[in-house]
């Protein structure tokens, strides 16, 4: 068909216009589908007389959560229960991410070792942990903890006042009167001051070339503010000794077996991934870099630390992001072994209120936003270590 | 991530989106759909001794299972025309709401808010239960009130967790809860001594104790901290279907009261008692009134037996659960079972 140059139909030959049209159509389709699903769901819920909305959040939760980083009672609201769940999830996954990074790096470097025993052990470690589903490991660790260790009334006393049983590890804890916040604040000030001083000294060393002792300044900057605060406020320090009550050890700081099993499972599985990522990062650095480092007189461990790893980091960071995300998301398997994470709290909420969609929507949103936050942080870090120019 | 989350997501999505597709569009349609399908789909517990568990040949048996079979016998005249769907404690109501199952017969407590905010209706109570606590005998505890500070292993049932928290709050005591999604993990944690006690409906405690290495090592404490009337549930808005499920249960109860058993039901056809005649369809049109064959109650008793048969076979003192009838006794014998007249 011939279209006159001035015809309005000519626009269909305009590539840009077409692209915009496709995008608008695609966007409209997505919105329509979403609207259809939403309308359908609300209509069905209304027809089946199922309660909807988020008003349940301010109602009393009424259930007990045993492991909580913040004060929580059954008379608190569902929002607070949810917060406890989120904090528990964050606590276990961040601890697992840190441990997995350390262990994984060591194993990854170990796999490249010239010592055959070490590299074989590292290989077996990686292959076993990488190829068995995490859920099975969780059941395994948990079963080992609760069956191999004695019940709490026959707890092992490893050190005075340190007890190990299948209800967890209990150690004495130090409680302090409420001046603790001020001391913590003073400590934070000290850390910041120490960092600033260390940097300033480094700069002056580079510019003047005069070598000075660094540590007395740094240590005193670190300690002075908190020491001063302690001397001024004179807080009373009390030690909370664990004591065997009728059923449980009361007092002290407790590490629950559910937390430990989950931490162990997440850490070990993730560390196998980290090991492979680190290994691939190191292998990706050309041999010439090793040789150059060696010719400068650096020994192998030093050249690894000063020359190879900093460069390997650029290859390592992007896949590490997805490993961290996996650790975070996999922590939702906690529900299988009774650790009160976000999913378990949401499940209980769902169960008690009879509303399924809202709690699921909420916990998906929490996972999504925390995952995006992790990605954003890792992207920022990646941009920092990336080669510029 | 995976197992749990995916399942819950699916359930949520199922509720949200599939309802219009799979659930019968309007009232009175469940019976038609069930008749056309030729099989009843019944939601039961994940394997729980006494209530729903496959036997050595893979045939489902149990108290809740027999309630399903009674409904199938009423509808088709054949108690084995049932597909059993094991349902998760968290998603059982969604599975019913979304139309995946016709009846939920799963140790489910009837409560006000469930009846009125979940889009479902309950049939008559089939088992009067109550939440209790079980401890190892060696702890030498005699009352649940002595459990202050104990760790308690528990499943996340709606009423279970709250009842326990309420009980301890009312007595101004604290406890530590360890919540498991999976009944097996819950049992293992309790048996290994991770917890000092476990809490659930008393019938369920009997079922947990039945699988212990030595059941005599465990004792159920005397306190009953809640009322748990277990009842089958159906979707709201189909009163004909609800009537069928309700009267199938009443038929079980009434058959026991009238002395009609699985073994003597054929002789009872010649009984002179007018109510028995009406029930068994010898006279009158009771079956037609609810859209079933007049032989519906005869088929129930012939196929499943009466309430006593069902109870003794699955939960009674001859079984590993060893439950006595307790409140689940006929009203004529001081119990709570009371079927309205068949008239």
HADDOCK unambig.tbl for C-alpha pairs under 7 A between the chains (distance, minus, plus):
assign (segid A and resid 37 and name CA) (segid B and resid 17 and name CA) 6.40 0.50 0.50
assign (segid A and resid 40 and name CA) (segid B and resid 17 and name CA) 6.54 0.50 0.50
assign (segid A and resid 41 and name CA) (segid B and resid 16 and name CA) 4.44 0.50 0.50
assign (segid A and resid 41 and name CA) (segid B and resid 17 and name CA) 5.64 0.50 0.50
assign (segid A and resid 44 and name CA) (segid B and resid 19 and name CA) 6.67 0.50 0.50
assign (segid A and resid 44 and name CA) (segid B and resid 20 and name CA) 6.90 0.50 0.50
assign (segid A and resid 48 and name CA) (segid B and resid 119 and name CA) 4.45 0.50 0.50
assign (segid A and resid 48 and name CA) (segid B and resid 236 and name CA) 6.76 0.50 0.50
assign (segid A and resid 49 and name CA) (segid B and resid 117 and name CA) 5.89 0.50 0.50
assign (segid A and resid 49 and name CA) (segid B and resid 118 and name CA) 6.35 0.50 0.50
assign (segid A and resid 49 and name CA) (segid B and resid 119 and name CA) 4.74 0.50 0.50
assign (segid A and resid 50 and name CA) (segid B and resid 117 and name CA) 4.88 0.50 0.50
assign (segid A and resid 50 and name CA) (segid B and resid 118 and name CA) 4.62 0.50 0.50
assign (segid A and resid 50 and name CA) (segid B and resid 119 and name CA) 5.23 0.50 0.50
assign (segid A and resid 51 and name CA) (segid B and resid 117 and name CA) 5.36 0.50 0.50
assign (segid A and resid 51 and name CA) (segid B and resid 118 and name CA) 6.89 0.50 0.50
assign (segid A and resid 62 and name CA) (segid B and resid 162 and name CA) 5.61 0.50 0.50
assign (segid A and resid 62 and name CA) (segid B and resid 165 and name CA) 6.56 0.50 0.50
assign (segid A and resid 63 and name CA) (segid B and resid 161 and name CA) 5.84 0.50 0.50
assign (segid A and resid 63 and name CA) (segid B and resid 162 and name CA) 5.26 0.50 0.50
assign (segid A and resid 63 and name CA) (segid B and resid 165 and name CA) 5.71 0.50 0.50
assign (segid A and resid 64 and name CA) (segid B and resid 165 and name CA) 6.31 0.50 0.50
assign (segid A and resid 64 and name CA) (segid B and resid 177 and name CA) 6.35 0.50 0.50
assign (segid A and resid 65 and name CA) (segid B and resid 177 and name CA) 6.55 0.50 0.50
assign (segid A and resid 66 and name CA) (segid B and resid 176 and name CA) 5.34 0.50 0.50
assign (segid A and resid 66 and name CA) (segid B and resid 177 and name CA) 5.63 0.50 0.50
assign (segid A and resid 74 and name CA) (segid B and resid 165 and name CA) 6.96 0.50 0.50
assign (segid A and resid 146 and name CA) (segid B and resid 189 and name CA) 6.96 0.50 0.50
assign (segid A and resid 146 and name CA) (segid B and resid 192 and name CA) 6.36 0.50 0.50
assign (segid A and resid 146 and name CA) (segid B and resid 194 and name CA) 6.22 0.50 0.50
assign (segid A and resid 147 and name CA) (segid B and resid 192 and name CA) 5.89 0.50 0.50
assign (segid A and resid 151 and name CA) (segid B and resid 193 and name CA) 5.28 0.50 0.50
assign (segid A and resid 151 and name CA) (segid B and resid 194 and name CA) 6.41 0.50 0.50
assign (segid A and resid 166 and name CA) (segid B and resid 194 and name CA) 5.71 0.50 0.50
assign (segid A and resid 167 and name CA) (segid B and resid 194 and name CA) 5.51 0.50 0.50
assign (segid A and resid 247 and name CA) (segid B and resid 149 and name CA) 6.48 0.50 0.50
assign (segid A and resid 247 and name CA) (segid B and resid 150 and name CA) 5.31 0.50 0.50
assign (segid A and resid 248 and name CA) (segid B and resid 149 and name CA) 6.62 0.50 0.50
assign (segid A and resid 248 and name CA) (segid B and resid 150 and name CA) 6.30 0.50 0.50
assign (segid A and resid 329 and name CA) (segid B and resid 1 and name CA) 6.29 0.50 0.50
assign (segid A and resid 330 and name CA) (segid B and resid 1 and name CA) 4.89 0.50 0.50
assign (segid A and resid 332 and name CA) (segid B and resid 1 and name CA) 6.31 0.50 0.50
assign (segid A and resid 333 and name CA) (segid B and resid 1 and name CA) 6.17 0.50 0.50
assign (segid A and resid 335 and name CA) (segid B and resid 180 and name CA) 6.76 0.50 0.50
assign (segid A and resid 335 and name CA) (segid B and resid 181 and name CA) 6.30 0.50 0.50
assign (segid A and resid 336 and name CA) (segid B and resid 180 and name CA) 6.50 0.50 0.50
assign (segid A and resid 336 and name CA) (segid B and resid 181 and name CA) 6.04 0.50 0.50
assign (segid A and resid 336 and name CA) (segid B and resid 182 and name CA) 6.80 0.50 0.50
assign (segid A and resid 337 and name CA) (segid B and resid 180 and name CA) 6.30 0.50 0.50
assign (segid A and resid 338 and name CA) (segid B and resid 178 and name CA) 5.86 0.50 0.50
assign (segid A and resid 338 and name CA) (segid B and resid 179 and name CA) 4.95 0.50 0.50
assign (segid A and resid 338 and name CA) (segid B and resid 180 and name CA) 4.71 0.50 0.50
assign (segid A and resid 347 and name CA) (segid B and resid 90 and name CA) 6.91 0.50 0.50
assign (segid A and resid 348 and name CA) (segid B and resid 156 and name CA) 6.03 0.50 0.50
assign (segid A and resid 351 and name CA) (segid B and resid 90 and name CA) 5.72 0.50 0.50
assign (segid A and resid 351 and name CA) (segid B and resid 157 and name CA) 6.83 0.50 0.50
assign (segid A and resid 351 and name CA) (segid B and resid 158 and name CA) 5.17 0.50 0.50
assign (segid A and resid 352 and name CA) (segid B and resid 158 and name CA) 4.72 0.50 0.50
assign (segid A and resid 354 and name CA) (segid B and resid 118 and name CA) 6.27 0.50 0.50
assign (segid A and resid 356 and name CA) (segid B and resid 12 and name CA) 5.87 0.50 0.50
assign (segid A and resid 357 and name CA) (segid B and resid 12 and name CA) 5.63 0.50 0.50
